[in-house]
Amino acid sequence: MRLTAFLLIPMLASCETASSKTADPAIGAATKQTANAQVATTAAAPGDTTPVAPTGTAEVIALQKEPRAIRALYVNRFAAQSPRKMQHLIAIADSTEINALVIDIKDEFGLNWHSSDPLLQRNEGKMNKVANLKALVDTLRAHGILPIARMVIFRDSSAARMNPDHVIRKADGTPWHDKKGVTWVNPYSRAIWDYNLRVADEAVKMGFGEIQFDYVRFPEPYKSLPAQVFPEAAGRSKPDAIHDFLKEARARYDKQGVRMTADIFGLVTTVRGALEVGQDWEKISPVVDVVLPMVYPSLYPHGSFEIRIPNAEPHRTIFIAITSARMRDAKMGITTPEHVRPWLQAFTLGAPHYGPAEIEQQKQAVYDAGYDGWVLWNPGSKYDEILPALEKRFVSHKKSPPLPLPPHTLLD
């Protein structure tokens, strides 16, 4: 299978079109030499990692403290800013099996709230933000809904603009841009790691019970684009850089009593070895509390897993992908319940149209593969059409033992 099948995911995840070609002084420094020192010194300052006692209902506290199954909806930046939309999404969770909401707190546009941390303020971007994110988190917890903080990590145009010495470069030393003109920060940069950990620290203080990293990868190395150059790599491979960042983050948030999870391409569950973007199942899965593969059937090429049109067979496609993930975990001795929580497709991309029936098939595939949890992705956070596919209350349906893979299934 080819990586190109999954290159549509960034388009679904963001509506960003602006180029980040202008470079302001990094963290207020006047010269490049001063900028380098200032970013490293400021970003490396440790945040407050004191454990925060979880609040809210007994159910939401248990969801945070125990490896229970999460069934969640994705909430984008703009929906999170709308009290009317949030009221509607909370009502959906109150009346269905949904027990968590995955909320954009940092995306390609920067932060989605006004931070009191000076470092975060300088990098928060110019987009509108949630007026009172702490109040929103408190409301979710009072309703028994686990708030999950989604953070876009390395495709961060705002941080790239403010920190030009910590971006991916071209061979001539100028900033590299992806096909949409977006500048990526350098995944090898220690200062960028520390900045993102500071963002997550503040999310924990606000009451988020899980930190979920997205775009925790390198950009696609299209042949039509200039080669990518990575200052600060120091001989490390891409998979090792991703592994090391996630390992450090997990240790940090274990101490704070919250889960640390990571979104990855669905392709990673079945391809042996690392993708060119640096994601490798055997490198990532052992160092996160939960791994979330984006197994959207519409993004698998025709013929994948010997399925003529994967988008037309969502159950079979997802069952094979998630069963492969479970088998690979088992080989590494990872048997933690609900260690795999897939992203499911709640949008239409090509035929057939995805409605309640297709959602039900995807959910059943997860249960048949031995898990109970999932997250629905709709880029506009619009779920009314598929509400009939949501049960009125949470009931475990996972198969134990899981169903076996069908004979002759290809996993590579």
N, C-alpha and C positions, 0 to 999 in steps of 0.2 A: 504494500500500500504506500501511497505517496503523501508526503507532508502537504502538498499543494491542496489536497482535499479540505484541509482545515484552515486555510488562509482566509476564509470568509468570517471566521469567528471574531476578529477585531472589528469588522464592520457591524456585526450584530451587537457587539458590546459597547460601541461608542458612536456618536454622531460627530466626532471631532473632525474638522477639515482644516483648521488653521495651521499654518506653518510656524515652527518655533525657531526661526533663523536669527532673530535678534538676540544678542547676548548682553545682559546687564552685568554689572560687577557682582561677583559671587559673594553673597552674604555681606554686602556693604563694603567690601574691600576696594581699595583704590587702584591697585596694580595686580598683575597676574601673580607675582610672587606672594604678595600679601594675601591675595584671594585664596591661594592654595592653603596657606597656613591657617587662615581664618575659618575656612570650611571644615578642615580636619579638626581643629581645636574645638570649634563650637559644636559640631555635630557629634563629636565623640563624648561630650559631656554626658554622663549617665543620667537617664531619667529616673523618676521615682518608681521603683519596682516593688514597693510594698504591696503585699496581697490585699485585695479589696474584697470585703465580705459581700457575697451576692445577696441581693434583695429581691423582693417580689413574692410571688406565690410559691408554695412548697414545690409545685410541679416545675416551675422554671428554674428553681435552685437545683433540683435534681437533674434537670436537663444539662445544666452547666457542669455539675460536679461528677456525674456518672456517664459512662459510655453508652448513653441511650440513643435510640434512633431519632434522627432529625428529619422532618418533612417540611420543607421550606419553600417560600416564594422569593424571587429576586425583586428588589426595590431599587430602581435607578435614582440617580441624583435628583431629578426633577420631581419624581413622585414623592421622595422623602421630604422635599421642600413644601409640599402641598398638604395642609391639614385635612382638606376634603378627601384627597386620595388616600392619605394614611388612615383616616377614619374608616374608609371603605375596605382597605386591606386588613385592618385589625378586625373588622366585622367578619370578613371571610375566615380569618384564623379562629375567631371565637366560635364559629358555627361549623367548622370542618376539622379534618385530621391535621391541618397545618399547625405546627407548634413552634415555628421560628420564621423570622424574616431576615434575609440577607440584604443589608443596606449599604449602598455606596457611601463610604466616608472619605475616600480618596480615589479619584479616577484620573483619566487622562487630562482633565482640566485642573487638577489640584485638589485641595481639600474641600469638603462639603460642610464645613462649619468654621466659625471664627475661633481660632485657638488663642489661649492666653500665653502660650509658649513663644517667645520672640523668634526662635529659629523657625517654627512652623508658620508663624505669621508672614515671614519673609518669602515663604515658598508656597503660600496657600492658593495663589492664582486669583483671577479677577471675576470668575463666574459667581452667580448668586449661590447662596448657601442656606442650609437649614437654620432657621432663626434660633432655635433652642434645642440642640441635639440631645442634651442631657435630659430634658423634659420628655422628649420622644422616647428615649430609652427607658425612663422610669414608667411611662405609660405602657409600653410593651410588657415590661416585667410584671406590672400590676394585672395585666390580662393573661399572665401565664405564657407569654410568647418570648422565646429566647431571641435577644437581639444579636445578630452576627455582623461584624464589621468587615465589609469587603474593601480591600485595598489594592489598587493597581500599583505595582511596584516599579518596574523599570521602563515602562512606556509612559513617562511622566513629563509632558512638555513644559509644565510650569517649573518644576525643579530643574529641568535642563536649561531653561531660559535664564534662571537665576544663578546657575552654577555651571558656567560654560567650560570650566576646567575639569568637569567630571561627566563628560558625555562621550559617547562612541564617536570615533573620528574616521575620516578618510585618510588615505595614504599621504595626502598633502598637508595633513594636520588640521584641516577644517572640519566642522561638525558634519557627521553623517546623518542623512534623513531617510526615513522609510518612504514607501510609495505615496503616502498621503502628505509628505513633507514634514512629518513629525520627527523631532529630535528625541532620541532615547538617552537616558542616563546610563552610565557605564556600570554593568552588573558586577564588575570587579572592584568598584570603588568602595573603600571602607567608609568614607564620609556619607555616601548614599545609603549604605546599609544602616548606619547609625541614625540618619534622618528618618528613615522608615520605621525603625524601632521606636523612635521618639513619638511618631504619630500613633503607633499601636499602643504605646504606654498610655497616652492620653485617652484613647478609646477604652482601654481597660478601666481607667479611673471613672469614666462616664458610665460604666456599667455594662459594656458589651461582654458577653459571655464566651465569645469565640472570635479570634482574629483569623480572617481568611485572606490569604495572599493570592492575587491574580496577576497575570503578566509577570510571573516570577520565572522569567526566561529571557533569552536573547532574541533579537529580531530575526526574521527570516532572511537568509543570505541570498536574495534573488540575484541571478546572474546579470539581470538588466540594471542593477544598481552597483555603485562602487563597492569595493571590498571594505569590510569593517575592520577598524583597528581599535584595539582595546588597551589603552594605557592602564597601568597598575595590574596587568594580568600576572606578571611575575612567573610565567611558565605554567600556571594552573589551567586545567581544561575547563570548558564551559560546564559540563556536568558537575565537576568538583566545586566550581564557584556557586552553583545553585544549591548543591548539597550543603556546603559550608554555611551559607546564609540561613538556610532553613534549620539546620542543626542548632545554630546559635540562637535563632529566634525561639525555637521550641523550648530550649533550656530556660530562656528568659521568662516565657509565659507560663511554663510549668510552675515556676516559683510564684507567679501571680494568681494561679488557680484558674486559668482559662485555657481552652484548647487553642492550638495553632494548626491551621489547616492550609492546604494549597490546591488551587485549581490548575489542572494540566490538560493538554490536548488529549482527546479520547484515543487518538492513535497510539499513545504511549502504552496503553494496556496490552497491546498485541505485537508491537514492533520490538524486536530484540535489540538491545543496545540503545544508544542515545540518539535522539533526533538532533538535527543541526541547530535547533534552538536551545539545546543543552538539557532538555528534559529526558530523564532516564528513570524507568520505574524502580530499578534496584538501588538507585542513588537517592530517590525522593521518598519512596514509601516508608523506609525505616526511620526517617527523621521528622515525620509529621504525625500528629494525632489522628488526622483523617485526610485522605487524599480524594479529591473530587475530579474525576475525569469527565470531560465534556463530550459525552458519547451521542451527540446529535445525529440521528440516522441520515438526515439530509446532507451531511457533510462527508459521508463515506462514498468513495467512488463506486460506480457501477461494477459489480463483480467482486466486491470485497466479501470475504468469508464465503465465497462461491454463491453469493446472493446477487441476483441479476440487478435489482434496484433496491438497495438497502433502505431507502426512504419509504418504500412501500411495505417493508417488513420490519417495523420498529421492534417488535418483541424479539425476533430472532437475532437482529443486529445487536441490540443492547445485551441480550443474554450472553452471546458469545464474548463480547468485549468485557463485560463485568466478570464473567466466569474466569476468563483469562487472568484478570487482575487478582481474583481470589486465589487462583492456583499459584500465581507467582508469589503472592504474600506467604502462602503456606510453605513454599520451598525455603523461604527466609525465616520461617518460624514465627511469622506475624499472624496471630490468631485472635487479636483483639476484636470484640464484637463491633460491628459498624465502622470498621477501619476504612471501608470504601463507601463513599456516598456520591453517586453520580449526578451530574447535571442532566436533566431531561429536557426534551424539546417541546416548548409550549408556543411555538411560532410555526409559520408555514414558509417553506423555501422550496418551491417546485411542487410537483404533484406527488402524492395526494395532499389535499388540504388537511391540516392537523386540527382535529377537534377532540371532543371527549373520548371517543373510541381509541384514538391514537395515544392519548395520555394514559388510558387504562392499560393498553398493551405494553407501554414502556414501564409503567409501575410493576406490572406482573413479571416482566423480565427481570427486574431488580429482585423481586421476592423469590423467583425461581433460582436466581444465582446465589441466594443465601443471605441477602441483606434486606433491611426494612426501611432504610432511609434514602431520601432523594431530595433534589432541589429542582424546581421548575424555573426555566429561563424564558422570559419573554422580554425582548429589549425595551419595550414600552411599558413594562410592568402592568399589562392589561390581561386579566385572567377571567373575566366574566364568561366568555364563551366556553371555557373548559370546566366551569364549576360543577357540572353534572358528574365529572370524573373524580371529584373529591368526596371522600366518605365523610359522614357526619361526625365521626369520632375516630381517634387513633386506635386501630386494631392491628396486631402483628400478623403478617401474612407470609413471612419469609419461610422458605422450605428448609427444614433441618432433618436430615442432611440435604444440602442443595441438590437440585437436579443435575445429572451429569451432562457434559457436552455431547451433542449428537456425534455419531461416528464420522470419521473422515473430515471433521471440521479443521480448517486451516487457521492457525493463529498467527501466522507471519504474513 
